[in-house]
Amino acid sequence: MSTTRNRLITIALITGFVGLLIWSTIKAQSVECRVCVNFNGRENCAVASGATAEEAASTAQTTACGPVTGGMNDAIACGRIAPSSQTCRAK
């Protein structure tokens, strides 16, 4: 009886902890940005979310740069250029 009760308590605590992690992760993502970059004649767009518009836009730009760059130097250069378009909205 005690073993079953301990298992149920453990399962309840783990479930509560996982739920708290999911809730805090979703709650922190309050802004969503869509960023398009044009790098070396290639264009790509990406969407990302974050706690602030700056964080979401930076993540979206990094993601958008991935497919249009060919190596670390290009990825860094692409991350430093102004996006061809950027729109952000609160979630």
SVG drawing of the C-alpha trace seen along z (x, -y; Angstrom):
<svg xmlns="http://www.w3.org/2000/svg" viewBox="-2 -47 36 49">
<polyline fill="none" stroke="black" stroke-width="0.4" points="0.0,0.0 2.8,-2.4 4.6,-1.7 1.6,-2.4 1.0,-5.7 4.6,-6.7 4.4,-6.0 1.3,-8.1 2.9,-11.0 6.0,-10.7 4.0,-10.6 1.9,-13.6 5.1,-15.6 6.7,-14.8 3.5,-15.6 3.3,-18.9 6.9,-19.8 6.6,-19.0 3.4,-21.1 5.2,-24.0 8.0,-23.8 5.7,-23.7 3.6,-26.6 6.7,-28.8 8.1,-28.1 4.9,-29.1 4.3,-32.1 7.8,-33.5 7.0,-33.4 4.9,-36.6 6.1,-38.1 6.2,-36.5 8.3,-38.0 8.5,-37.1 11.9,-38.2 13.0,-37.9 16.6,-38.3 18.2,-38.8 21.8,-37.5 24.0,-37.1 20.9,-37.2 19.0,-34.6 16.0,-35.3 14.5,-33.4 12.0,-34.1 11.4,-32.6 9.1,-33.0 10.2,-32.9 8.8,-33.8 10.5,-35.2 9.9,-37.2 10.7,-40.5 10.5,-41.7 14.3,-42.0 14.8,-38.4 12.1,-37.1 13.5,-39.1 17.1,-38.0 16.1,-34.3 14.0,-34.6 16.9,-36.3 19.3,-33.6 16.8,-30.9 16.2,-32.7 19.9,-33.0 20.6,-29.3 19.4,-28.1 20.9,-31.1 24.4,-30.9 27.3,-28.6 29.4,-28.4 30.1,-30.2 31.5,-33.4 28.4,-33.8 26.1,-33.0 27.7,-35.8 27.6,-38.3 23.9,-37.5 23.1,-37.9 24.5,-41.4 22.6,-42.7 19.3,-44.6 16.4,-42.3 14.5,-43.0 11.3,-42.8 10.3,-42.3 6.9,-42.2 6.3,-41.5 3.1,-41.0 2.2,-40.2 0.8,-36.7"/>
</svg>
